[in-house]
Amino acid sequence: MQIYLDYSATTPTRPEAIAAMQSVLTQQWGNPSSLHEWGNRAAVILETARIQVANLINAVPESIIFTSGGTEADNLAIMGVARCYSVPQHIIISSVEHSAISEPVKMLENWGWEVTRLGVNNQGRVNPVDLKSALQDNTVLVSIIYGQSEVGTIQPIAELAKITKIHGALFHTDAVQIAGRLSIDVNNLSVDLLSLSSHKLYGPLGAGALYVRPGVELIPLLGGGGQEQKLRSGTQATPAIAGFGVAAELAVKELEIEKIRLTKMRDRLFSLLADVPGLVPTGDQIHRLPHHVSFCLEYADGKKISGKTLVRQLNLAGIGISAGAACNSGKLNPSPILLAMGYSQTAALGGIRLTLGKYIQAADIDWTAMVIKQILQRLNTELSNLIPIGNT
């Protein structure tokens, strides 16, 4: 039996999206910027996908800028705003951002920008009061992740965006983990910029989008032919974008039923593992992604047992999950997300994530819980002389 529980990393491309891509690759393969019939056919495909993606977040089609994925969308939002200023300004992010936000912000910091990283509580949530206190006269952008990919916590984006808007700064959110799992309305959220990724909602790899509220000015990262309203030059990847559009359209139709189904299975998995010694749930259990289950291994030591230990053990059993700690040059580093939430250096080596999707059934949940219990019982027996580390 093989069970894939890493849907937050990527989702399998759905057949309808593959069919759309095949049609473009074999029949509508023209350059959408060309003025002849072949180009016109490709342009129709492109603009149809733009409407489909816009409908996913209740936006106007012209506000959708296609990119190569969520990372490029995040970078275009951050750097596109920053490039509008000749001198460094102030930017605010959270301490639990995806690296697609935290890394470009580090670059800005190295270039003289002032950066405030808002702390979070032990469930990974930003306090709106902290944002209000952090805003300065020269704050030009606030970027807060909508759904945290490692611990599943959902941020109060509408409230945070409202505070930012009153101050007069722009607000961006990375909604990559939210789209297709919860409804998004950019008007109700009052966001100025919002990032999306195709392969997180059963579309193909290699396509994403940045929502740019009409009237918001960005300076592009790429120079070239001026495609995508001169914000993202380069011939569009029409096949991938077509698949993205179909996946987005189907996500809207299926969202409510799938959200309920996933939430039930998520809660079932949490319940089945609630009494396992040394397995501590992480993230906000109320404000949480419907498909997301995460824990910290209390007995992690970074050597004999860590989050990656359990990933490897489950992989041998045919079950795919993710770990929070990163391995660089052979050295295991603690999860920066768990550290930001108050976990100790050692405990932050023990984060694991199980994320569910449309092809997961209740039997898969039950089997996974049983296997995890067996593996942890064996590991904890081997390490019975260790003192629980827990969180600080």
CORCORSUL-V945318 format. One record per run of one state. SS is the DSSP state (2 for helix, 1 for strand, 0 for the rest). FROM is the first residue (numbers start at 1). TO is the last residue. If there is no record, write none. Layout:
BEGIN
ss,from,to
SS,FROM,TO
SS,FROM,TO
END
This chain:
BEGIN
ss,from,to
0,1,2
1,3,4
0,5,5
1,6,6
0,7,14
2,15,26
0,27,36
2,37,56
0,57,60
2,61,63
1,64,67
0,68,69
2,70,82
0,83,89
1,90,94
0,95,98
2,99,110
0,111,113
1,114,118
0,119,127
2,128,134
0,135,138
1,139,143
0,144,146
1,147,147
0,148,152
1,153,154
0,155,156
2,157,167
0,168,169
1,170,174
0,175,178
1,179,179
0,180,181
1,182,182
0,183,185
2,186,189
0,190,192
1,193,197
2,198,200
0,201,207
1,208,212
0,213,237
2,238,272
0,273,278
1,279,281
0,282,287
1,288,288
0,289,291
1,292,297
0,298,306
2,307,316
0,317,318
1,319,320
0,321,321
1,322,323
0,324,325
1,326,328
0,329,330
1,331,333
0,334,335
2,336,340
0,341,342
1,343,343
0,344,346
2,347,349
0,350,350
1,351,355
0,356,361
2,362,382
0,383,390
1,391,391
0,392,392
END
